[in-house]
């Protein structure tokens, strides 16, 4: 079981810890859950700022897997 969160560089304007997950089975699943949490926050920020967020071709934001052709998060 894994727990974790995403961090961003100082001065990015992002919270210190976002996308926190706890007790997720498997490293890949934990990364995907963290990425989902980050994606939700980025969508909220975009909506508040009236900014349209486009998803690049090949990215899956429906929970079927994030990342590039090598399976890593991008």
N, C-alpha and C positions, 0 to 999 in steps of 0.2 A: 504494500500500500504506500502510495506516495502523496505528499502534500507539497504545494509550491505556489508561486505567484510570479508575475512579470515585474521587472523593474526598468525604469527609464533613466537616462542621464539627468543629472541635476540641471535645473533651469528649463526643463522640457515643458513644464506646466502640468505634467501628469502627476497623479497621486503617487506616493512612494511605493505602494504595493497595490497592484490591480490584478484582477482575474484570479484571485486566490482560490485554490481548490484544496480539499482535504480528503484523505483516505480514498484516493483513486487507484484502481488496480492497473498497473502497467505504465511505463514511462511514456509511451506513445499516447495513451488515453489521457494522461495527466497534461501533456503538452497541448493536446487538442482542446481540453476543457479550459486551460488557461487562455489559449488563443480565442476561444469563444467569448470569454469574459472581457478580454481586451477589445475584441471587435464590438461588443455591445456598448462599451464605454466610448469608443471612437464614434460610433453611430450617434450616440446621445450628444456628444460634443458637436458633431457636424450639424445635427438638427438645431441645436441651440444657436449656432452661428449661421444658420441658413446656407449651409454648404452641401453640395451634392457629393456623395462618395461613390466612386465607381469601383467595381470589382474587376481586377485584371482577369483576362482569359486564363483558364486553367486553375483558378482559385476556387475552392469550394467552401462556401460559408454556410452551408446547410447542415453541417455536422457529419458529413460523410468523409471528412479528412481535409486538413489544411496542408498546404505545402506544394513544393515543386515536384518535378518528375522523380527526384531522388528520395522523396518522402520526408524531407526535412522541412521545418517551418520556414517560411519566407517572410 
